[in-house]
Amino acid sequence: MTHDAAVLKAAEIASRVLAPSAGQNDKAGRFSTDAIEALGESGLLGLLLPEDFGGSGLSPRTFAVVMATLAEADAAVAMVYLMHILGTATIVSARPEAKETLVPILQEIGAGRHLSTLAFSEAGSRSHFWAPVSRAHRNGDGVRISAKKSWVTSAGHAHSYVVSALAPQGTGPTDSTLYLLGADTPGLSVAGPWDGLGLRANASAPIALDDCHVASDFQLTEDSAGFPVMLNIVLPLFCLGTAAVALGLCRAAVAGTVSHLKNAKFEHLGQSLGESLPTLRAQLAAMQIDTDGLSARIDDLVEHLEKPRDTTMLRVLETKAAAGEVAISVTSAAMRVCGGAAFSKHLSIERLFRDAHAGAVMAPTGDVLREFIGKSLLGMPLF
C-alpha cells in the first residue's frame, strides 16, 4: 500500500463508518467494532508493520496523516488506532528470543485480524507512565505478574496487551520489562467501566492482572530494558499520534464553525451570522491560524523523526504539549462562536470540545512535558 492509498482508505472509512456513528457511540460510550473491522479489512492495522509480516511498512508521515483523518471524524476511534500502532511497534521491536513466537501474531495484525494496545499506566505512578509500581516475579519458564493498570484503551476489546512491570531484580523506577499478554490470559480482566468526559467510545477502562503467568517467549524486552523501548519507540509515535488527533479535532471544529456561521441566520436582517458579526469572523480566523500552525509543527516533527538530530526529542515533547493547548483553544473558541447551538448539543462541536481535553491530561501530561522541556534546556537529566 502506498502513502496515497492509505490516506484515501482512511478518508473513506472516516466518511462511511466513523462519521455517521460518532455521535451515538459517544453518547452511549460504545466501542466501535465496526470501525476496527473496517480498519482491519483495509490493511490500515498493519500500516507501519514491515512487509515481511504482511504490513505496509509505511512511514510516520503517512501515520500522521491517517491519524488526523480518522480523528476529524471520530477521535475515540483514532485513539484506539493509535494505541494499536504503538502496541504493534513494540511487538516488532521484541528481543530475538521472542521473535519466532511472535511471528503469528504479527501476521494476524498484517491480515487485519488482531488488535493490540498498551497497558502501562498505574494509579500508583499516575502520569509517570514509564515507572510501573507492579513487579514481575520469576516463575519457572517465565514470570507471574499482579498489577492494576489504568487508562487501558480498548480494554476488553483488544486481542493482546503490551504490559509493563518492574523487572524481578529491578531496583529503580525505570528498571521495567515489557511483556505481551493475550486477552485470554488467565487472571486478566477488565476491572471497571469507562465513563470519561471525552473519548467516551474508546473503552479506556482499567484492567487487573491477578497472578498472570507470562511465558519467557512473550517477554518482549530483556530484564530492565523496557524503559528504552518506551522512550525511543513508544513516546515519539505516541506524541506524534496524539498531536495528529488534536489536529483532526481542530479541523473538525473549524469546519463545523464555518458551517454554522454560513447557515445560521438573523432572519430579521436577512444575513447569516458570518455576514453580520465581524467579531465571529475574527475568532474563526484565529482558529484557522492556530490549526495551520499545529499542522506545520507536526510536519516539523515528522521531518525530525525521519532525519533524527540533536533536537528530535525536544520536538517530540514540544509537539504533544503544544497540540494539547491548541486543541483546547480551538474547540473552546468553536463553542463560543457557535453559542447556544453548540452548548445545547445541536452540533458536534460539544463532542470535539470534550475530546480535545483528553490530550493534555494523557500521560505524559502537559505539566510533565514542560518539566522535561525545561530540564532539557538547562542540561539537566530528565529522569
The 8 nearest C-alpha neighbors of each residue, nearest first, counted from 0:
[[1, 55, 4, 5, 2, 57, 42, 3],
 [2, 0, 4, 3, 5, 57, 55, 6],
 [1, 3, 5, 4, 61, 6, 0, 57],
 [4, 2, 6, 5, 1, 7, 0, 61],
 [3, 5, 7, 1, 6, 2, 0, 8],
 [6, 4, 8, 2, 3, 7, 9, 1],
 [5, 7, 9, 3, 8, 4, 65, 10],
 [8, 6, 10, 4, 9, 5, 3, 11],
 [9, 7, 11, 5, 10, 6, 4, 12],
 [10, 8, 6, 12, 7, 11, 65, 13],
 [9, 11, 13, 7, 8, 12, 68, 14],
 [10, 12, 8, 14, 13, 9, 15, 7],
 [13, 11, 15, 9, 16, 14, 10, 8],
 [14, 12, 17, 10, 11, 69, 72, 16],
 [13, 15, 11, 12, 18, 16, 10, 17],
 [14, 16, 12, 13, 11, 17, 18, 19],
 [17, 15, 12, 13, 14, 18, 34, 19],
 [16, 18, 13, 20, 21, 19, 72, 73],
 [17, 19, 72, 21, 14, 20, 13, 16],
 [20, 18, 17, 21, 16, 15, 14, 22],
 [19, 21, 23, 18, 22, 17, 24, 16],
 [22, 20, 24, 18, 23, 73, 17, 19],
 [23, 21, 25, 24, 20, 26, 347, 19],
 [22, 24, 26, 25, 20, 21, 27, 29],
 [25, 23, 29, 27, 21, 26, 22, 28],
 [24, 26, 28, 22, 199, 200, 23, 27],
 [27, 25, 23, 24, 28, 22, 199, 29],
 [26, 28, 24, 29, 25, 23, 200, 199],
 [27, 29, 200, 199, 25, 24, 26, 30],
 [30, 28, 24, 200, 27, 31, 25, 199],
 [29, 31, 200, 201, 32, 202, 28, 24],
 [32, 30, 33, 34, 29, 35, 200, 24],
 [31, 33, 35, 34, 30, 36, 156, 37],
 [34, 32, 36, 31, 35, 37, 16, 17],
 [33, 35, 37, 31, 32, 36, 38, 16],
 [36, 34, 38, 32, 37, 33, 39, 31],
 [35, 37, 39, 33, 34, 38, 40, 32],
 [38, 36, 34, 40, 39, 35, 41, 33],
 [39, 37, 35, 41, 43, 36, 40, 44],
 [111, 38, 40, 36, 42, 37, 44, 41],
 [39, 41, 37, 42, 38, 111, 36, 43],
 [42, 40, 38, 39, 43, 37, 8, 111],
 [41, 43, 39, 44, 40, 45, 111, 38],
 [42, 44, 46, 45, 38, 41, 39, 5],
 [45, 43, 39, 42, 46, 111, 38, 108],
 [46, 44, 54, 109, 48, 43, 47, 42],
 [45, 47, 43, 55, 44, 48, 57, 54],
 [48, 46, 56, 57, 45, 55, 49, 58],
 [47, 49, 54, 45, 56, 46, 55, 50],
 [50, 48, 56, 54, 51, 52, 55, 47],
 [49, 51, 54, 53, 52, 55, 56, 48],
 [52, 50, 49, 53, 54, 48, 106, 56],
 [53, 51, 106, 50, 54, 49, 105, 109],
 [54, 52, 109, 50, 51, 106, 110, 55],
 [55, 53, 45, 48, 50, 109, 49, 52],
 [54, 56, 46, 50, 57, 0, 48, 45],
 [57, 55, 49, 47, 48, 50, 54, 46],
 [58, 56, 47, 55, 46, 61, 2, 59],
 [57, 59, 60, 61, 47, 62, 56, 46],
 [60, 58, 62, 61, 63, 301, 57, 236],
 [61, 59, 58, 63, 62, 301, 64, 298],
 [62, 60, 64, 59, 63, 58, 2, 65],
 [61, 63, 59, 65, 60, 64, 66, 58],
 [64, 62, 66, 60, 61, 65, 243, 59],
 [65, 63, 61, 67, 66, 62, 68, 60],
 [66, 64, 68, 62, 63, 67, 6, 9],
 [65, 67, 63, 69, 68, 64, 243, 77],
 [66, 68, 247, 243, 70, 244, 64, 69],
 [69, 67, 65, 71, 66, 70, 10, 64],
 [68, 70, 66, 77, 71, 13, 72, 67],
 [71, 69, 74, 73, 247, 67, 77, 244],
 [70, 72, 247, 251, 248, 68, 69, 73],
 [71, 73, 18, 70, 69, 13, 17, 74],
 [74, 72, 70, 75, 21, 76, 71, 17],
 [73, 75, 70, 77, 76, 78, 244, 198],
 [76, 74, 198, 201, 78, 77, 73, 200],
 [77, 75, 79, 78, 74, 73, 80, 201],
 [76, 78, 74, 80, 70, 75, 69, 79],
 [79, 77, 81, 75, 80, 76, 74, 82],
 [80, 78, 76, 82, 77, 81, 201, 152],
 [79, 81, 77, 83, 78, 82, 76, 84],
 [82, 80, 78, 84, 83, 79, 77, 240],
 [81, 83, 116, 85, 79, 84, 80, 86],
 [84, 82, 115, 116, 86, 80, 85, 81],
 [83, 85, 87, 81, 82, 86, 88, 80],
 [86, 84, 82, 88, 83, 87, 233, 89],
 [85, 87, 116, 83, 89, 84, 115, 88],
 [86, 88, 84, 90, 89, 85, 83, 91],
 [89, 87, 85, 91, 90, 86, 84, 92],
 [90, 88, 92, 86, 87, 91, 85, 93],
 [89, 91, 87, 93, 92, 88, 86, 219],
 [90, 92, 88, 89, 93, 87, 105, 48],
 [91, 93, 89, 90, 88, 94, 219, 228],
 [94, 92, 219, 90, 91, 220, 98, 97],
 [93, 95, 220, 96, 97, 219, 98, 92],
 [96, 94, 98, 97, 93, 99, 92, 219],
 [97, 95, 94, 98, 216, 99, 93, 100],
 [98, 96, 216, 95, 100, 99, 94, 217],
 [97, 99, 101, 95, 100, 96, 93, 102],
 [100, 98, 101, 102, 97, 96, 95, 103],
 [101, 99, 98, 97, 102, 216, 103, 217],
 [100, 102, 98, 104, 99, 103, 105, 97],
 [101, 103, 105, 104, 99, 100, 106, 98],
 [104, 102, 106, 105, 101, 107, 100, 99],
 [105, 103, 107, 101, 106, 102, 108, 113],
 [106, 104, 108, 102, 107, 103, 52, 109],
 [105, 107, 109, 52, 103, 108, 104, 53],
 [106, 108, 110, 104, 112, 105, 109, 113],
 [109, 107, 113, 105, 111, 106, 110, 112],
 [108, 110, 53, 54, 45, 106, 107, 111],
 [109, 111, 107, 108, 112, 106, 53, 42],
 [39, 112, 110, 108, 109, 44, 40, 113],
 [111, 113, 107, 110, 108, 39, 114, 109],
 [112, 114, 108, 107, 111, 158, 115, 104],
 [115, 113, 157, 158, 83, 159, 112, 108],
 [114, 116, 83, 159, 157, 86, 158, 160],
 [115, 117, 83, 86, 82, 160, 161, 157],
 [116, 118, 161, 160, 86, 119, 82, 162],
 [119, 117, 162, 151, 161, 160, 148, 120],
 [118, 120, 163, 128, 162, 117, 121, 148],
 [121, 119, 128, 149, 148, 118, 125, 150],
 [122, 120, 148, 149, 123, 124, 125, 147],
 [121, 123, 125, 124, 149, 120, 148, 147],
 [122, 124, 121, 125, 132, 131, 120, 133],
 [123, 125, 127, 122, 121, 130, 126, 131],
 [126, 124, 122, 127, 123, 121, 120, 128],
 [125, 127, 362, 128, 363, 124, 364, 120],
 [128, 126, 124, 129, 125, 130, 363, 362],
 [127, 129, 120, 126, 130, 119, 362, 125],
 [128, 130, 127, 131, 226, 173, 229, 119],
 [131, 129, 172, 128, 173, 127, 124, 132],
 [132, 130, 164, 133, 165, 129, 121, 124],
 [131, 133, 123, 130, 134, 124, 165, 121],
 [134, 132, 164, 146, 131, 165, 145, 135],
 [135, 133, 165, 164, 166, 167, 136, 144],
 [134, 136, 144, 167, 166, 143, 164, 142],
 [137, 135, 167, 142, 143, 138, 134, 144],
 [136, 138, 142, 141, 167, 143, 135, 139],
 [137, 139, 142, 141, 140, 136, 143, 212],
 [140, 138, 141, 137, 142, 214, 215, 143],
 [141, 139, 215, 214, 138, 142, 137, 213],
 [140, 142, 214, 215, 138, 213, 139, 137],
 [143, 141, 137, 138, 136, 213, 212, 135],
 [142, 144, 212, 211, 136, 210, 135, 213],
 [145, 143, 135, 210, 211, 146, 136, 134],
 [144, 146, 210, 209, 208, 211, 133, 143],
 [147, 145, 208, 133, 207, 148, 144, 209],
 [146, 148, 207, 206, 121, 208, 149, 205],
 [147, 149, 121, 206, 205, 120, 118, 146],
 [148, 150, 205, 121, 120, 151, 122, 206],
 [149, 151, 203, 204, 205, 152, 120, 148],
 [152, 150, 203, 118, 204, 154, 149, 205],
 [151, 153, 203, 154, 202, 201, 150, 79],
 [152, 154, 202, 156, 157, 201, 203, 155],
 [155, 153, 152, 156, 151, 204, 202, 203],
 [154, 156, 157, 189, 153, 182, 188, 202],
 [157, 155, 153, 154, 158, 114, 202, 182],
 [158, 156, 114, 115, 153, 159, 155, 154],
 [157, 159, 182, 114, 115, 113, 181, 156],
 [160, 158, 181, 115, 182, 157, 180, 116],
 [159, 161, 116, 180, 117, 179, 162, 115],
 [160, 162, 179, 117, 178, 118, 86, 116],
 [163, 161, 118, 178, 177, 119, 160, 179],
 [164, 162, 177, 119, 176, 178, 175, 131],
 [165, 163, 134, 133, 175, 131, 176, 135],
 [164, 166, 175, 134, 174, 169, 135, 176],
 [165, 167, 169, 175, 223, 176, 168, 222],
 [168, 166, 136, 135, 169, 137, 134, 165],
 [167, 169, 166, 170, 165, 222, 223, 174],
 [170, 168, 166, 174, 167, 165, 171, 223],
 [169, 171, 168, 174, 172, 166, 165, 173],
 [170, 172, 174, 173, 169, 165, 175, 130],
 [173, 171, 130, 174, 131, 170, 175, 165],
 [172, 174, 175, 171, 130, 226, 129, 223],
 [175, 173, 223, 169, 171, 172, 165, 166],
 [174, 176, 165, 223, 225, 166, 164, 173],
 [175, 177, 225, 223, 222, 166, 164, 224],
 [178, 176, 163, 225, 219, 220, 162, 218],
 [177, 179, 218, 219, 162, 161, 217, 163],
 [180, 178, 161, 217, 160, 162, 218, 219],
 [181, 179, 160, 159, 184, 178, 182, 161],
 [182, 180, 159, 183, 184, 158, 160, 179],
 [181, 183, 158, 159, 184, 180, 157, 160],
 [184, 182, 181, 185, 187, 158, 180, 159],
 [183, 185, 181, 182, 187, 186, 180, 211],
 [186, 184, 187, 183, 211, 212, 209, 188],
 [185, 187, 209, 211, 208, 184, 210, 188],
 [188, 186, 208, 185, 184, 207, 209, 211],
 [187, 189, 207, 206, 190, 186, 208, 155],
 [188, 190, 206, 191, 155, 205, 207, 154],
 [191, 189, 206, 205, 207, 188, 192, 204],
 [190, 192, 205, 189, 204, 193, 206, 188],
 [193, 191, 204, 194, 190, 205, 189, 202],
 [192, 194, 204, 202, 203, 195, 191, 199],
 [195, 193, 199, 192, 196, 28, 204, 202],
 [196, 194, 197, 199, 193, 198, 203, 28],
 [195, 197, 353, 199, 194, 198, 354, 357],
 [196, 198, 354, 353, 199, 195, 357, 350],
 [199, 197, 75, 354, 200, 201, 74, 195],
 [198, 200, 28, 197, 25, 195, 201, 194],
 [199, 201, 28, 30, 29, 25, 75, 198],
 [200, 202, 75, 30, 203, 199, 153, 198],
 [203, 201, 153, 204, 152, 154, 200, 193],
 [204, 202, 152, 151, 150, 201, 193, 153],
 [203, 205, 193, 150, 151, 202, 154, 192],
 [206, 204, 149, 190, 148, 150, 151, 191],
 [205, 207, 189, 190, 148, 188, 147, 149],
 [208, 206, 147, 188, 190, 187, 146, 148],
 [207, 209, 187, 145, 146, 186, 211, 210],
 [208, 210, 186, 145, 211, 207, 187, 146],
 [211, 209, 145, 144, 143, 208, 186, 212],
 [212, 210, 144, 143, 186, 209, 208, 185],
 [211, 213, 143, 142, 210, 214, 144, 141],
 [212, 214, 142, 141, 143, 217, 211, 215],
 [215, 213, 141, 216, 217, 140, 212, 142],
 [214, 216, 141, 218, 217, 140, 213, 142],
 [217, 215, 97, 214, 218, 100, 96, 219],
 [218, 216, 215, 179, 214, 178, 219, 97],
 [219, 217, 178, 215, 216, 220, 177, 179],
 [218, 220, 93, 178, 177, 94, 217, 97],
 [221, 219, 94, 177, 224, 218, 225, 93],
 [220, 222, 224, 223, 176, 94, 219, 218],
 [221, 223, 176, 224, 166, 220, 175, 225],
 [222, 224, 174, 175, 176, 166, 225, 221],
 [225, 223, 221, 222, 226, 176, 220, 227],
 [226, 224, 176, 175, 177, 228, 227, 223],
 [225, 227, 229, 228, 224, 173, 175, 230],
 [228, 226, 230, 229, 225, 231, 224, 232],
 [227, 229, 232, 231, 225, 226, 230, 233],
 [230, 228, 233, 226, 227, 232, 231, 234],
 [231, 229, 227, 234, 228, 232, 226, 233],
 [230, 232, 228, 227, 229, 233, 234, 235],
 [233, 231, 228, 229, 234, 230, 235, 236],
 [232, 234, 229, 236, 235, 237, 85, 230],
 [233, 235, 237, 230, 236, 229, 232, 238],
 [236, 234, 238, 237, 315, 233, 239, 232],
 [235, 237, 239, 238, 234, 233, 240, 232],
 [238, 236, 234, 240, 239, 235, 233, 241],
 [237, 239, 319, 241, 235, 240, 236, 234],
 [240, 238, 236, 242, 237, 241, 235, 243],
 [239, 241, 237, 243, 242, 238, 236, 63],
 [240, 242, 244, 238, 243, 239, 237, 245],
 [241, 243, 245, 322, 239, 244, 240, 319],
 [242, 244, 67, 246, 240, 245, 241, 63],
 [245, 243, 241, 247, 70, 67, 246, 242],
 [246, 244, 242, 248, 326, 243, 247, 322],
 [247, 245, 243, 249, 244, 248, 67, 250],
 [246, 248, 71, 67, 70, 244, 250, 249],
 [247, 249, 245, 251, 71, 246, 250, 351],
 [250, 248, 252, 246, 251, 247, 326, 290],
 [249, 251, 253, 247, 252, 248, 254, 246],
 [250, 252, 254, 248, 71, 249, 253, 255],
 [251, 253, 249, 255, 250, 254, 330, 256],
 [254, 252, 256, 250, 255, 251, 257, 249],
 [253, 255, 251, 257, 256, 252, 250, 258],
 [256, 254, 252, 258, 253, 257, 251, 259],
 [257, 255, 259, 253, 258, 254, 333, 252],
 [258, 256, 254, 260, 259, 255, 253, 261],
 [257, 259, 255, 261, 256, 260, 262, 254],
 [258, 260, 256, 262, 261, 257, 263, 255],
 [261, 259, 273, 272, 257, 258, 262, 263],
 [262, 260, 258, 259, 271, 273, 263, 257],
 [261, 263, 259, 260, 258, 264, 271, 272],
 [264, 262, 259, 271, 260, 272, 261, 265],
 [265, 263, 271, 266, 272, 270, 262, 269],
 [264, 266, 268, 267, 270, 271, 269, 272],
 [265, 267, 269, 268, 264, 270, 271, 263],
 [266, 268, 265, 269, 270, 264, 271, 275],
 [269, 267, 266, 265, 270, 264, 275, 271],
 [268, 270, 266, 267, 265, 264, 271, 275],
 [271, 269, 268, 265, 264, 274, 275, 272],
 [270, 272, 264, 274, 273, 263, 261, 265],
 [273, 271, 260, 275, 274, 264, 276, 263],
 [272, 274, 260, 271, 275, 276, 261, 280],
 [275, 273, 271, 272, 270, 276, 277, 261],
 [274, 276, 272, 273, 270, 271, 277, 265],
 [275, 277, 278, 279, 273, 272, 274, 280],
 [276, 278, 280, 279, 281, 275, 273, 274],
 [279, 277, 281, 276, 280, 282, 283, 273],
 [280, 278, 282, 281, 277, 276, 336, 283],
 [281, 279, 277, 283, 278, 282, 284, 273],
 [280, 282, 284, 278, 279, 283, 277, 285],
 [281, 283, 285, 279, 284, 280, 286, 278],
 [282, 284, 280, 286, 281, 285, 279, 287],
 [283, 285, 281, 287, 282, 286, 280, 288],
 [284, 286, 288, 282, 287, 283, 289, 281],
 [287, 285, 283, 289, 329, 284, 288, 290],
 [286, 288, 290, 284, 285, 289, 291, 283],
 [289, 287, 285, 291, 290, 286, 292, 284],
 [288, 290, 292, 286, 287, 291, 285, 293],
 [291, 289, 287, 293, 292, 288, 249, 286],
 [290, 292, 294, 288, 293, 289, 287, 295],
 [291, 293, 289, 295, 290, 294, 288, 296],
 [294, 292, 296, 290, 295, 291, 297, 289],
 [293, 295, 291, 297, 292, 296, 298, 290],
 [296, 294, 298, 292, 293, 297, 299, 291],
 [295, 297, 293, 299, 298, 294, 292, 300],
 [298, 296, 300, 294, 299, 295, 293, 301],
 [299, 297, 295, 301, 296, 300, 302, 294],
 [298, 300, 296, 302, 297, 301, 295, 303],
 [301, 299, 303, 297, 302, 298, 314, 304],
 [302, 300, 304, 298, 303, 299, 60, 305],
 [301, 303, 305, 299, 300, 304, 306, 298],
 [304, 302, 300, 307, 306, 311, 301, 305],
 [305, 303, 301, 307, 302, 306, 300, 311],
 [304, 306, 302, 303, 301, 307, 59, 58],
 [305, 307, 303, 304, 302, 308, 301, 311],
 [308, 306, 303, 304, 311, 305, 309, 310],
 [307, 309, 311, 310, 306, 303, 304, 312],
 [308, 310, 311, 307, 312, 313, 303, 314],
 [311, 309, 313, 308, 312, 314, 303, 307],
 [310, 312, 314, 303, 313, 308, 309, 307],
 [313, 311, 315, 314, 310, 316, 309, 235],
 [312, 314, 310, 316, 311, 315, 317, 372],
 [313, 315, 317, 311, 312, 316, 318, 300],
 [316, 314, 312, 313, 318, 317, 235, 238],
 [315, 317, 313, 314, 318, 319, 368, 312],
 [318, 316, 314, 320, 319, 315, 321, 313],
 [317, 319, 321, 320, 315, 316, 314, 322],
 [318, 320, 322, 238, 242, 321, 317, 316],
 [319, 321, 365, 317, 318, 323, 322, 368],
 [322, 320, 318, 324, 323, 319, 317, 325],
 [323, 321, 319, 325, 242, 324, 320, 318],
 [324, 322, 359, 358, 326, 321, 320, 325],
 [323, 325, 321, 327, 322, 326, 328, 320],
 [324, 326, 328, 322, 327, 323, 329, 321],
 [327, 325, 245, 329, 355, 323, 328, 324],
 [326, 328, 324, 330, 325, 355, 329, 331],
 [329, 327, 325, 331, 326, 330, 324, 332],
 [330, 328, 332, 286, 326, 331, 327, 325],
 [329, 331, 333, 352, 332, 327, 328, 252],
 [332, 330, 334, 328, 333, 329, 327, 352],
 [331, 333, 335, 329, 330, 334, 336, 328],
 [334, 332, 330, 336, 331, 335, 337, 256],
 [333, 335, 331, 332, 337, 336, 341, 338],
 [336, 334, 338, 332, 333, 337, 331, 341],
 [335, 337, 333, 338, 334, 279, 332, 256],
 [336, 338, 334, 341, 335, 340, 333, 256],
 [339, 337, 335, 336, 340, 341, 334, 342],
 [338, 340, 342, 341, 343, 337, 344, 334],
 [339, 341, 345, 343, 338, 342, 337, 346],
 [342, 340, 344, 346, 339, 337, 343, 338],
 [343, 341, 339, 344, 340, 338, 349, 334],
 [342, 344, 341, 340, 345, 339, 346, 349],
 [345, 343, 341, 346, 342, 349, 340, 347],
 [344, 346, 340, 343, 341, 347, 342, 339],
 [345, 347, 344, 341, 348, 340, 349, 255],
 [346, 348, 350, 349, 351, 344, 345, 22],
 [349, 347, 351, 346, 350, 341, 252, 352],
 [348, 350, 352, 351, 347, 341, 344, 353],
 [351, 349, 353, 352, 347, 348, 354, 197],
 [350, 352, 348, 354, 349, 353, 355, 248],
 [351, 353, 330, 349, 355, 350, 354, 348],
 [354, 352, 197, 350, 355, 351, 356, 196],
 [353, 355, 197, 351, 198, 356, 352, 357],
 [356, 354, 352, 326, 353, 327, 357, 351],
 [355, 357, 354, 353, 358, 327, 359, 352],
 [358, 356, 355, 360, 359, 354, 361, 197],
 [359, 357, 361, 323, 360, 356, 355, 241],
 [358, 360, 323, 365, 364, 361, 357, 356],
 [361, 359, 364, 358, 357, 362, 365, 356],
 [362, 360, 358, 364, 359, 363, 357, 126],
 [363, 361, 364, 126, 360, 128, 127, 125],
 [362, 364, 126, 367, 361, 368, 127, 365],
 [365, 363, 362, 360, 367, 361, 366, 359],
 [364, 366, 368, 320, 359, 367, 369, 363],
 [365, 367, 369, 364, 368, 370, 363, 320],
 [368, 366, 370, 364, 369, 365, 363, 371],
 [369, 367, 371, 365, 370, 366, 316, 372],
 [370, 368, 372, 366, 371, 367, 373, 365],
 [369, 371, 367, 373, 368, 372, 374, 366],
 [372, 370, 368, 374, 369, 373, 381, 375],
 [373, 371, 369, 375, 374, 370, 368, 376],
 [372, 374, 370, 376, 375, 371, 369, 377],
 [373, 375, 379, 377, 371, 372, 376, 378],
 [376, 374, 372, 378, 373, 377, 379, 371],
 [375, 377, 373, 374, 378, 372, 379, 371],
 [378, 376, 374, 375, 379, 373, 372, 380],
 [377, 379, 375, 376, 374, 380, 373, 381],
 [378, 380, 374, 377, 375, 381, 376, 373],
 [381, 379, 382, 378, 374, 375, 371, 377],
 [380, 382, 371, 374, 379, 375, 370, 372],
 [381, 380, 173, 371, 379, 172, 374, 129]]
